[in-house]
Structures are given as structure tokens and as C-alpha cells.
Amino acid sequence: MGGTPTRHHTHSRRNKGRSHFALKQKNLTPCSNCGALIKPNTTCPNCGFYKGKPQAKILKKIERVEQRKKEKSKTRAQGK
């Protein structure tokens, strides 16, 4: 069994310790290729560029997503 505290902290002392728990704003930078806001040191999900160079794996993923969107729109148009 653990011991119980003999003295309780006041509300203000408790809350002073929590002053650094606030959420911080995300640090976003514009993409060098398309200008979209992205996290620093990451590949842009919009255009697939990283430090001004295209990344092959990401570009393939972007193409697949676009193809799937086209296929879905075609099937919806045919179904209606």
C-alpha cells in the first residue's frame, strides 16, 4: 500500500505545474515546388517533391490515388 499525502496542494500550485501543458501551434512551411503548407523535412503529399526533387515512391502513390478517384467517379456516374 502506498502512503497518502499529508498535505494537499492548493488549486493555484497544482495549476502552475500544468502551465506548460498547453497545445503548441504546428510549424508549417510552404513546399518549394507547389507552395502547399507541409511539415518541415517531409515529402509534400500534394506534389511528391522533397527539397526540390521528385520522390519516385510518393509520385506512384499519388498516381494510384488519382486513378482510384477517377474509377470511383466513373462507377458513380454509371450507377446513377
N, C-alpha and C positions, 0 to 999 in steps of 0.2 A: 504494500500500500504506500502511496505517495503522501507526502505531507501537504497540509493545506496552508495557504499563505496567511500569516497572522495579521497583516495589514493590507488593505486594498488600495489600489491606485485610484486617484481621482479621475474624473472624466477627461479633464484637460491634460493630465500627464499621459493618459492612455492614448489620446488623440494626437499628441505631439509626436509620439513614436510612429504614428501612421502617416505623418506628413509627406513622406517620400513614396507612398503607395499610389499616388495619382497616375493616371494613364498619360503617356507621353505621345506627342504627335509624331506620325510616321515621317521619316526623312525620305522624300521622293525627289528624284532628279529627272529631267527630261531626257528622252532617248536621243542619241546623237543622229540617228537615221530618220525616224518618223516624228519625234517630238512628244511622244506619249509619256506620261509620268510613270516611272518604274522605280523599284527599289535599287539603290546603288549596287554595283558589282553583280548584276544579274542580267541574263539574256532577256531582251524585250519580247513579251508574249505576242505583241501585235505584228512585228516585222521579222523577228528572229535574229536580230543583229546584236552583237556584243562587242563593244569597243570599236565600232565602225566596220566590223567584219561579219559576214553572214555565217550562222552556225547551222550546219547541214541537218543535224538531228531535229532541231527545233523547226526548221523550214518544212521538213517532211511531216511533222505533227500538224503544223498549221495547214498544210495542203489537205491532209486527211480530214481535219475538222471542217474545212470549207466544202469538201466533197460530200461529207455526210449531211451538211446543211442543205446543199443542193438536192440531194436524194430525198430528204425529208420534205422539202418544198414540192418536189415533183409528185411524190406519193400523196400528199395532202391535196394537191390540185386535181389529181386523177380520182381521188376518193370522193370529192365533192360533186 
